[in-house]
Amino acid sequence: MNLENLSDKRRAARLEKRKDHLQKQLAEIKDYDEILDHMANEQLTMDLDDGVKVNYEKMQTDREGVLY
């Protein structure tokens, strides 16, 4: 559907706003996918005795030490 061909300007504006919103969500999902890919490929070892806080930090930190 081409938004320029719509006769109802209000509907066209609403659809354009929705399209922009969905494009932003898609970009956010792609960024998050990269983070998840990193976590899955690291094959980190978790020690339950370390506790949630320590293990969470292991999962959320990249190789350079940057916390996501």
PDB file with SEQRES, HELIX, SHEET and CRYST1 records, atoms N, CA, C and O in Angstrom:
SEQRES   1 A   68  MET ASN LEU GLU ASN LEU SER ASP LYS ARG ARG ALA ALA          
SEQRES   2 A   68  ARG LEU GLU LYS ARG LYS ASP HIS LEU GLN LYS GLN LEU          
SEQRES   3 A   68  ALA GLU ILE LYS ASP TYR ASP GLU ILE LEU ASP HIS MET          
SEQRES   4 A   68  ALA ASN GLU GLN LEU THR MET ASP LEU ASP ASP GLY VAL          
SEQRES   5 A   68  LYS VAL ASN TYR GLU LYS MET GLN THR ASP ARG GLU GLY          
SEQRES   6 A   68  VAL LEU TYR                                                  
HELIX    1 AA1 LEU A    3  ASN A    5  5                                   3    
HELIX    2 AA2 LYS A    9  GLU A   42  1                                  34    
HELIX    3 AA3 LEU A   48  ASP A   50  5                                   3    
HELIX    4 AA4 VAL A   52  MET A   59  1                                   8    
CRYST1    1.000    1.000    1.000  90.00  90.00  90.00 P 1           1          
ATOM      1  N   MET A   1       0.845  -1.164   0.000  1.00  0.00           N  
ATOM      2  CA  MET A   1       0.000   0.000   0.000  1.00  0.00           C  
ATOM      3  C   MET A   1       0.899   1.238   0.000  1.00  0.00           C  
ATOM      4  O   MET A   1       1.840   1.330   0.789  1.00  0.00           O  
ATOM      5  N   ASN A   2       0.614   2.149  -0.853  1.00  0.00           N  
ATOM      6  CA  ASN A   2       1.379   3.375  -0.964  1.00  0.00           C  
ATOM      7  C   ASN A   2       0.641   4.478  -0.207  1.00  0.00           C  
ATOM      8  O   ASN A   2      -0.502   4.799  -0.534  1.00  0.00           O  
ATOM      9  N   LEU A   3       1.284   5.052   0.794  1.00  0.00           N  
ATOM     10  CA  LEU A   3       0.629   6.039   1.643  1.00  0.00           C  
ATOM     11  C   LEU A   3       0.313   7.336   0.910  1.00  0.00           C  
ATOM     12  O   LEU A   3      -0.606   8.051   1.310  1.00  0.00           O  
ATOM     13  N   GLU A   4       1.047   7.660  -0.150  1.00  0.00           N  
ATOM     14  CA  GLU A   4       0.795   8.898  -0.874  1.00  0.00           C  
ATOM     15  C   GLU A   4      -0.526   8.855  -1.634  1.00  0.00           C  
ATOM     16  O   GLU A   4      -1.093   9.906  -1.934  1.00  0.00           O  
ATOM     17  N   ASN A   5      -1.025   7.671  -1.950  1.00  0.00           N  
ATOM     18  CA  ASN A   5      -2.242   7.535  -2.738  1.00  0.00           C  
ATOM     19  C   ASN A   5      -3.508   7.538  -1.892  1.00  0.00           C  
ATOM     20  O   ASN A   5      -4.607   7.499  -2.445  1.00  0.00           O  
ATOM     21  N   LEU A   6      -3.389   7.583  -0.598  1.00  0.00           N  
ATOM     22  CA  LEU A   6      -4.575   7.581   0.261  1.00  0.00           C  
ATOM     23  C   LEU A   6      -5.250   8.944   0.221  1.00  0.00           C  
ATOM     24  O   LEU A   6      -4.587   9.978   0.312  1.00  0.00           O  
ATOM     25  N   SER A   7      -6.554   8.938   0.085  1.00  0.00           N  
ATOM     26  CA  SER A   7      -7.286  10.202   0.030  1.00  0.00           C  
ATOM     27  C   SER A   7      -7.549  10.756   1.428  1.00  0.00           C  
ATOM     28  O   SER A   7      -7.653  11.970   1.600  1.00  0.00           O  
ATOM     29  N   ASP A   8      -7.656   9.899   2.404  1.00  0.00           N  
ATOM     30  CA  ASP A   8      -7.922  10.340   3.773  1.00  0.00           C  
ATOM     31  C   ASP A   8      -6.600  10.704   4.446  1.00  0.00           C  
ATOM     32  O   ASP A   8      -5.840   9.816   4.833  1.00  0.00           O  
ATOM     33  N   LYS A   9      -6.323  11.979   4.586  1.00  0.00           N  
ATOM     34  CA  LYS A   9      -5.038  12.449   5.134  1.00  0.00           C  
ATOM     35  C   LYS A   9      -4.847  12.037   6.593  1.00  0.00           C  
ATOM     36  O   LYS A   9      -3.729  11.758   7.025  1.00  0.00           O  
ATOM     37  N   ARG A  10      -5.932  12.000   7.337  1.00  0.00           N  
ATOM     38  CA  ARG A  10      -5.840  11.609   8.745  1.00  0.00           C  
ATOM     39  C   ARG A  10      -5.411  10.148   8.858  1.00  0.00           C  
ATOM     40  O   ARG A  10      -4.557   9.797   9.672  1.00  0.00           O  
ATOM     41  N   ARG A  11      -6.017   9.312   8.031  1.00  0.00           N  
ATOM     42  CA  ARG A  11      -5.658   7.887   8.038  1.00  0.00           C  
ATOM     43  C   ARG A  11      -4.222   7.690   7.553  1.00  0.00           C  
ATOM     44  O   ARG A  11      -3.489   6.862   8.093  1.00  0.00           O  
ATOM     45  N   ALA A  12      -3.827   8.446   6.542  1.00  0.00           N  
ATOM     46  CA  ALA A  12      -2.464   8.361   6.020  1.00  0.00           C  
ATOM     47  C   ALA A  12      -1.454   8.750   7.094  1.00  0.00           C  
ATOM     48  O   ALA A  12      -0.414   8.106   7.233  1.00  0.00           O  
ATOM     49  N   ALA A  13      -1.754   9.792   7.848  1.00  0.00           N  
ATOM     50  CA  ALA A  13      -0.853  10.227   8.921  1.00  0.00           C  
ATOM     51  C   ALA A  13      -0.758   9.165  10.007  1.00  0.00           C  
ATOM     52  O   ALA A  13       0.323   8.896  10.531  1.00  0.00           O  
ATOM     53  N   ARG A  14      -1.897   8.564  10.342  1.00  0.00           N  
ATOM     54  CA  ARG A  14      -1.910   7.511  11.369  1.00  0.00           C  
ATOM     55  C   ARG A  14      -1.088   6.308  10.914  1.00  0.00           C  
ATOM     56  O   ARG A  14      -0.329   5.738  11.698  1.00  0.00           O  
ATOM     57  N   LEU A  15      -1.241   5.924   9.642  1.00  0.00           N  
ATOM     58  CA  LEU A  15      -0.491   4.789   9.115  1.00  0.00           C  
ATOM     59  C   LEU A  15       1.008   5.094   9.028  1.00  0.00           C  
ATOM     60  O   LEU A  15       1.838   4.218   9.272  1.00  0.00           O  
ATOM     61  N   GLU A  16       1.340   6.313   8.687  1.00  0.00           N  
ATOM     62  CA  GLU A  16       2.749   6.715   8.628  1.00  0.00           C  
ATOM     63  C   GLU A  16       3.373   6.670  10.023  1.00  0.00           C  
ATOM     64  O   GLU A  16       4.508   6.223  10.189  1.00  0.00           O  
ATOM     65  N   LYS A  17       2.626   7.135  11.019  1.00  0.00           N  
ATOM     66  CA  LYS A  17       3.112   7.098  12.407  1.00  0.00           C  
ATOM     67  C   LYS A  17       3.308   5.655  12.860  1.00  0.00           C  
ATOM     68  O   LYS A  17       4.296   5.335  13.521  1.00  0.00           O  
ATOM     69  N   ARG A  18       2.372   4.792  12.505  1.00  0.00           N  
ATOM     70  CA  ARG A  18       2.480   3.364  12.857  1.00  0.00           C  
ATOM     71  C   ARG A  18       3.696   2.738  12.181  1.00  0.00           C  
ATOM     72  O   ARG A  18       4.425   1.964  12.801  1.00  0.00           O  
ATOM     73  N   LYS A  19       3.913   3.071  10.910  1.00  0.00           N  
ATOM     74  CA  LYS A  19       5.060   2.547  10.183  1.00  0.00           C  
ATOM     75  C   LYS A  19       6.367   2.971  10.852  1.00  0.00           C  
ATOM     76  O   LYS A  19       7.273   2.154  11.018  1.00  0.00           O  
ATOM     77  N   ASP A  20       6.467   4.233  11.233  1.00  0.00           N  
ATOM     78  CA  ASP A  20       7.672   4.722  11.913  1.00  0.00           C  
ATOM     79  C   ASP A  20       7.887   3.997  13.236  1.00  0.00           C  
ATOM     80  O   ASP A  20       9.010   3.629  13.580  1.00  0.00           O  
ATOM     81  N   HIS A  21       6.797   3.799  13.972  1.00  0.00           N  
ATOM     82  CA  HIS A  21       6.880   3.091  15.254  1.00  0.00           C  
ATOM     83  C   HIS A  21       7.385   1.659  15.050  1.00  0.00           C  
ATOM     84  O   HIS A  21       8.246   1.190  15.794  1.00  0.00           O  
ATOM     85  N   LEU A  22       6.855   0.980  14.059  1.00  0.00           N  
ATOM     86  CA  LEU A  22       7.267  -0.396  13.785  1.00  0.00           C  
ATOM     87  C   LEU A  22       8.716  -0.465  13.322  1.00  0.00           C  
ATOM     88  O   LEU A  22       9.427  -1.407  13.674  1.00  0.00           O  
ATOM     89  N   GLN A  23       9.168   0.510  12.542  1.00  0.00           N  
ATOM     90  CA  GLN A  23      10.560   0.536  12.105  1.00  0.00           C  
ATOM     91  C   GLN A  23      11.501   0.736  13.293  1.00  0.00           C  
ATOM     92  O   GLN A  23      12.577   0.138  13.336  1.00  0.00           O  
ATOM     93  N   LYS A  24      11.107   1.567  14.250  1.00  0.00           N  
ATOM     94  CA  LYS A  24      11.917   1.766  15.458  1.00  0.00           C  
ATOM     95  C   LYS A  24      11.972   0.481  16.280  1.00  0.00           C  
ATOM     96  O   LYS A  24      13.026   0.115  16.801  1.00  0.00           O  
ATOM     97  N   GLN A  25      10.837  -0.200  16.391  1.00  0.00           N  
ATOM     98  CA  GLN A  25      10.813  -1.465  17.121  1.00  0.00           C  
ATOM     99  C   GLN A  25      11.698  -2.501  16.450  1.00  0.00           C  
ATOM    100  O   GLN A  25      12.408  -3.240  17.131  1.00  0.00           O  
ATOM    101  N   LEU A  26      11.666  -2.564  15.142  1.00  0.00           N  
ATOM    102  CA  LEU A  26      12.488  -3.513  14.404  1.00  0.00           C  
ATOM    103  C   LEU A  26      13.973  -3.237  14.639  1.00  0.00           C  
ATOM    104  O   LEU A  26      14.752  -4.171  14.831  1.00  0.00           O  
ATOM    105  N   ALA A  27      14.364  -1.984  14.626  1.00  0.00           N  
ATOM    106  CA  ALA A  27      15.764  -1.627  14.883  1.00  0.00           C  
ATOM    107  C   ALA A  27      16.167  -2.048  16.297  1.00  0.00           C  
ATOM    108  O   ALA A  27      17.267  -2.560  16.505  1.00  0.00           O  
ATOM    109  N   GLU A  28      15.276  -1.832  17.266  1.00  0.00           N  
ATOM    110  CA  GLU A  28      15.559  -2.223  18.648  1.00  0.00           C  
ATOM    111  C   GLU A  28      15.691  -3.738  18.766  1.00  0.00           C  
ATOM    112  O   GLU A  28      16.562  -4.228  19.484  1.00  0.00           O  
ATOM    113  N   ILE A  29      14.847  -4.475  18.076  1.00  0.00           N  
ATOM    114  CA  ILE A  29      14.903  -5.935  18.110  1.00  0.00           C  
ATOM    115  C   ILE A  29      16.208  -6.434  17.505  1.00  0.00           C  
ATOM    116  O   ILE A  29      16.812  -7.375  18.019  1.00  0.00           O  
ATOM    117  N   LYS A  30      16.646  -5.808  16.416  1.00  0.00           N  
ATOM    118  CA  LYS A  30      17.908  -6.214  15.790  1.00  0.00           C  
ATOM    119  C   LYS A  30      19.085  -5.973  16.733  1.00  0.00           C  
ATOM    120  O   LYS A  30      19.987  -6.806  16.820  1.00  0.00           O  
ATOM    121  N   ASP A  31      19.082  -4.840  17.439  1.00  0.00           N  
ATOM    122  CA  ASP A  31      20.144  -4.565  18.412  1.00  0.00           C  
ATOM    123  C   ASP A  31      20.134  -5.600  19.535  1.00  0.00           C  
ATOM    124  O   ASP A  31      21.184  -6.098  19.941  1.00  0.00           O  
ATOM    125  N   TYR A  32      18.942  -5.918  20.030  1.00  0.00           N  
ATOM    126  CA  TYR A  32      18.817  -6.891  21.110  1.00  0.00           C  
ATOM    127  C   TYR A  32      19.250  -8.275  20.639  1.00  0.00           C  
ATOM    128  O   TYR A  32      19.835  -9.037  21.408  1.00  0.00           O  
ATOM    129  N   ASP A  33      18.966  -8.604  19.381  1.00  0.00           N  
ATOM    130  CA  ASP A  33      19.378  -9.892  18.823  1.00  0.00           C  
ATOM    131  C   ASP A  33      20.895 -10.030  18.847  1.00  0.00           C  
ATOM    132  O   ASP A  33      21.412 -11.112  19.125  1.00  0.00           O  
ATOM    133  N   GLU A  34      21.609  -8.956  18.561  1.00  0.00           N  
ATOM    134  CA  GLU A  34      23.072  -8.989  18.625  1.00  0.00           C  
ATOM    135  C   GLU A  34      23.552  -9.278  20.042  1.00  0.00           C  
ATOM    136  O   GLU A  34      24.497 -10.041  20.241  1.00  0.00           O  
ATOM    137  N   ILE A  35      22.902  -8.672  21.012  1.00  0.00           N  
ATOM    138  CA  ILE A  35      23.270  -8.902  22.417  1.00  0.00           C  
ATOM    139  C   ILE A  35      23.005 -10.356  22.802  1.00  0.00           C  
ATOM    140  O   ILE A  35      23.844 -10.997  23.434  1.00  0.00           O  
ATOM    141  N   LEU A  36      21.848 -10.869  22.422  1.00  0.00           N  
ATOM    142  CA  LEU A  36      21.526 -12.261  22.736  1.00  0.00           C  
ATOM    143  C   LEU A  36      22.480 -13.223  22.045  1.00  0.00           C  
ATOM    144  O   LEU A  36      22.863 -14.244  22.616  1.00  0.00           O  
ATOM    145  N   ASP A  37      22.858 -12.898  20.824  1.00  0.00           N  
ATOM    146  CA  ASP A  37      23.806 -13.725  20.090  1.00  0.00           C  
ATOM    147  C   ASP A  37      25.131 -13.800  20.836  1.00  0.00           C  
ATOM    148  O   ASP A  37      25.735 -14.867  20.948  1.00  0.00           O  
ATOM    149  N   HIS A  38      25.571 -12.658  21.344  1.00  0.00           N  
ATOM    150  CA  HIS A  38      26.808 -12.624  22.138  1.00  0.00           C  
ATOM    151  C   HIS A  38      26.686 -13.539  23.343  1.00  0.00           C  
ATOM    152  O   HIS A  38      27.581 -14.341  23.612  1.00  0.00           O  
ATOM    153  N   MET A  39      25.588 -13.423  24.064  1.00  0.00           N  
ATOM    154  CA  MET A  39      25.409 -14.223  25.276  1.00  0.00           C  
ATOM    155  C   MET A  39      25.384 -15.709  24.954  1.00  0.00           C  
ATOM    156  O   MET A  39      25.972 -16.513  25.677  1.00  0.00           O  
ATOM    157  N   ALA A  40      24.714 -16.073  23.884  1.00  0.00           N  
ATOM    158  CA  ALA A  40      24.590 -17.489  23.526  1.00  0.00           C  
ATOM    159  C   ALA A  40      25.927 -18.070  23.077  1.00  0.00           C  
ATOM    160  O   ALA A  40      26.202 -19.242  23.331  1.00  0.00           O  
ATOM    161  N   ASN A  41      26.751 -17.284  22.423  1.00  0.00           N  
ATOM    162  CA  ASN A  41      28.014 -17.783  21.873  1.00  0.00           C  
ATOM    163  C   ASN A  41      29.170 -17.764  22.873  1.00  0.00           C  
ATOM    164  O   ASN A  41      30.204 -18.381  22.620  1.00  0.00           O  
ATOM    165  N   GLU A  42      29.019 -17.087  23.977  1.00  0.00           N  
ATOM    166  CA  GLU A  42      30.096 -16.997  24.962  1.00  0.00           C  
ATOM    167  C   GLU A  42      30.311 -18.309  25.714  1.00  0.00           C  
ATOM    168  O   GLU A  42      31.422 -18.572  26.175  1.00  0.00           O  
ATOM    169  N   GLN A  43      29.291 -19.125  25.845  1.00  0.00           N  
ATOM    170  CA  GLN A  43      29.355 -20.378  26.590  1.00  0.00           C  
ATOM    171  C   GLN A  43      29.951 -20.162  27.979  1.00  0.00           C  
ATOM    172  O   GLN A  43      30.911 -20.821  28.379  1.00  0.00           O  
ATOM    173  N   LEU A  44      29.356 -19.228  28.689  1.00  0.00           N  
ATOM    174  CA  LEU A  44      29.810 -18.889  30.025  1.00  0.00           C  
ATOM    175  C   LEU A  44      29.484 -20.004  31.012  1.00  0.00           C  
ATOM    176  O   LEU A  44      28.481 -20.705  30.875  1.00  0.00           O  
ATOM    177  N   THR A  45      30.344 -20.149  31.999  1.00  0.00           N  
ATOM    178  CA  THR A  45      30.066 -21.115  33.055  1.00  0.00           C  
ATOM    179  C   THR A  45      29.490 -20.357  34.244  1.00  0.00           C  
ATOM    180  O   THR A  45      30.033 -19.346  34.688  1.00  0.00           O  
ATOM    181  N   MET A  46      28.402 -20.865  34.730  1.00  0.00           N  
ATOM    182  CA  MET A  46      27.733 -20.260  35.869  1.00  0.00           C  
ATOM    183  C   MET A  46      27.956 -21.131  37.096  1.00  0.00           C  
ATOM    184  O   MET A  46      27.893 -22.359  37.026  1.00  0.00           O  
ATOM    185  N   ASP A  47      28.215 -20.484  38.201  1.00  0.00           N  
ATOM    186  CA  ASP A  47      28.356 -21.178  39.473  1.00  0.00           C  
ATOM    187  C   ASP A  47      27.220 -20.708  40.364  1.00  0.00           C  
ATOM    188  O   ASP A  47      27.152 -19.533  40.723  1.00  0.00           O  
ATOM    189  N   LEU A  48      26.333 -21.620  40.720  1.00  0.00           N  
ATOM    190  CA  LEU A  48      25.183 -21.244  41.528  1.00  0.00           C  
ATOM    191  C   LEU A  48      25.586 -20.694  42.889  1.00  0.00           C  
ATOM    192  O   LEU A  48      24.834 -19.932  43.497  1.00  0.00           O  
ATOM    193  N   ASP A  49      26.765 -21.073  43.371  1.00  0.00           N  
ATOM    194  CA  ASP A  49      27.228 -20.569  44.658  1.00  0.00           C  
ATOM    195  C   ASP A  49      27.620 -19.086  44.594  1.00  0.00           C  
ATOM    196  O   ASP A  49      27.699 -18.416  45.624  1.00  0.00           O  
ATOM    197  N   ASP A  50      27.866 -18.577  43.374  1.00  0.00           N  
ATOM    198  CA  ASP A  50      28.192 -17.159  43.224  1.00  0.00           C  
ATOM    199  C   ASP A  50      26.997 -16.264  43.487  1.00  0.00           C  
ATOM    200  O   ASP A  50      27.163 -15.112  43.890  1.00  0.00           O  
ATOM    201  N   GLY A  51      25.819 -16.766  43.268  1.00  0.00           N  
ATOM    202  CA  GLY A  51      24.618 -15.972  43.478  1.00  0.00           C  
ATOM    203  C   GLY A  51      24.151 -15.306  42.193  1.00  0.00           C  
ATOM    204  O   GLY A  51      24.876 -15.246  41.200  1.00  0.00           O  
ATOM    205  N   VAL A  52      22.943 -14.817  42.240  1.00  0.00           N  
ATOM    206  CA  VAL A  52      22.303 -14.230  41.071  1.00  0.00           C  
ATOM    207  C   VAL A  52      23.041 -12.986  40.604  1.00  0.00           C  
ATOM    208  O   VAL A  52      23.254 -12.808  39.405  1.00  0.00           O  
ATOM    209  N   LYS A  53      23.425 -12.141  41.517  1.00  0.00           N  
ATOM    210  CA  LYS A  53      24.049 -10.863  41.159  1.00  0.00           C  
ATOM    211  C   LYS A  53      25.338 -11.068  40.356  1.00  0.00           C  
ATOM    212  O   LYS A  53      25.547 -10.397  39.346  1.00  0.00           O  
ATOM    213  N   VAL A  54      26.182 -11.967  40.785  1.00  0.00           N  
ATOM    214  CA  VAL A  54      27.454 -12.226  40.103  1.00  0.00           C  
ATOM    215  C   VAL A  54      27.205 -12.883  38.755  1.00  0.00           C  
ATOM    216  O   VAL A  54      27.805 -12.483  37.757  1.00  0.00           O  
ATOM    217  N   ASN A  55      26.334 -13.877  38.705  1.00  0.00           N  
ATOM    218  CA  ASN A  55      26.051 -14.560  37.451  1.00  0.00           C  
ATOM    219  C   ASN A  55      25.358 -13.643  36.450  1.00  0.00           C  
ATOM    220  O   ASN A  55      25.619 -13.722  35.249  1.00  0.00           O  
ATOM    221  N   TYR A  56      24.486 -12.784  36.931  1.00  0.00           N  
ATOM    222  CA  TYR A  56      23.817 -11.815  36.068  1.00  0.00           C  
ATOM    223  C   TYR A  56      24.853 -10.884  35.439  1.00  0.00           C  
ATOM    224  O   TYR A  56      24.776 -10.577  34.250  1.00  0.00           O  
ATOM    225  N   GLU A  57      25.801 -10.447  36.225  1.00  0.00           N  
ATOM    226  CA  GLU A  57      26.842  -9.559  35.712  1.00  0.00           C  
ATOM    227  C   GLU A  57      27.699 -10.264  34.659  1.00  0.00           C  
ATOM    228  O   GLU A  57      28.109  -9.641  33.680  1.00  0.00           O  
ATOM    229  N   LYS A  58      27.973 -11.557  34.851  1.00  0.00           N  
ATOM    230  CA  LYS A  58      28.721 -12.326  33.853  1.00  0.00           C  
ATOM    231  C   LYS A  58      27.972 -12.343  32.521  1.00  0.00           C  
ATOM    232  O   LYS A  58      28.570 -12.181  31.458  1.00  0.00           O  
ATOM    233  N   MET A  59      26.668 -12.541  32.595  1.00  0.00           N  
ATOM    234  CA  MET A  59      25.859 -12.623  31.380  1.00  0.00           C  
ATOM    235  C   MET A  59      25.714 -11.272  30.683  1.00  0.00           C  
ATOM    236  O   MET A  59      25.569 -11.218  29.461  1.00  0.00           O  
ATOM    237  N   GLN A  60      25.751 -10.200  31.438  1.00  0.00           N  
ATOM    238  CA  GLN A  60      25.480  -8.882  30.878  1.00  0.00           C  
ATOM    239  C   GLN A  60      26.735  -8.095  30.503  1.00  0.00           C  
ATOM    240  O   GLN A  60      26.629  -6.925  30.133  1.00  0.00           O  
ATOM    241  N   THR A  61      27.906  -8.696  30.586  1.00  0.00           N  
ATOM    242  CA  THR A  61      29.153  -8.004  30.298  1.00  0.00           C  
ATOM    243  C   THR A  61      29.794  -8.596  29.055  1.00  0.00           C  
ATOM    244  O   THR A  61      29.893  -9.814  28.912  1.00  0.00           O  
ATOM    245  N   ASP A  62      30.232  -7.714  28.152  1.00  0.00           N  
ATOM    246  CA  ASP A  62      30.884  -8.217  26.944  1.00  0.00           C  
ATOM    247  C   ASP A  62      32.366  -8.454  27.193  1.00  0.00           C  
ATOM    248  O   ASP A  62      32.847  -8.267  28.310  1.00  0.00           O  
ATOM    249  N   ARG A  63      33.082  -8.860  26.171  1.00  0.00           N  
ATOM    250  CA  ARG A  63      34.493  -9.212  26.311  1.00  0.00           C  
ATOM    251  C   ARG A  63      35.364  -8.031  26.748  1.00  0.00           C  
ATOM    252  O   ARG A  63      36.389  -8.219  27.403  1.00  0.00           O  
ATOM    253  N   GLU A  64      34.954  -6.823  26.383  1.00  0.00           N  
ATOM    254  CA  GLU A  64      35.718  -5.637  26.759  1.00  0.00           C  
ATOM    255  C   GLU A  64      35.353  -5.127  28.152  1.00  0.00           C  
ATOM    256  O   GLU A  64      35.922  -4.138  28.615  1.00  0.00           O  
ATOM    257  N   GLY A  65      34.422  -5.783  28.817  1.00  0.00           N  
ATOM    258  CA  GLY A  65      34.037  -5.392  30.154  1.00  0.00           C  
ATOM    259  C   GLY A  65      32.919  -4.370  30.200  1.00  0.00           C  
ATOM    260  O   GLY A  65      32.634  -3.810  31.259  1.00  0.00           O  
ATOM    261  N   VAL A  66      32.283  -4.120  29.067  1.00  0.00           N  
ATOM    262  CA  VAL A  66      31.178  -3.160  29.013  1.00  0.00           C  
ATOM    263  C   VAL A  66      29.897  -3.857  29.386  1.00  0.00           C  
ATOM    264  O   VAL A  66      29.555  -4.893  28.817  1.00  0.00           O  
ATOM    265  N   LEU A  67      29.177  -3.285  30.353  1.00  0.00           N  
ATOM    266  CA  LEU A  67      27.921  -3.841  30.817  1.00  0.00           C  
ATOM    267  C   LEU A  67      26.792  -3.397  29.881  1.00  0.00           C  
ATOM    268  O   LEU A  67      26.655  -2.207  29.596  1.00  0.00           O  
ATOM    269  N   TYR A  68      25.991  -4.345  29.407  1.00  0.00           N  
ATOM    270  CA  TYR A  68      24.882  -4.020  28.514  1.00  0.00           C  
ATOM    271  C   TYR A  68      23.793  -3.305  29.256  1.00  0.00           C  
ATOM    272  O   TYR A  68      22.774  -2.950  28.665  1.00  0.00           O  
TER     273      TYR A  68                                                      
END                                                                             
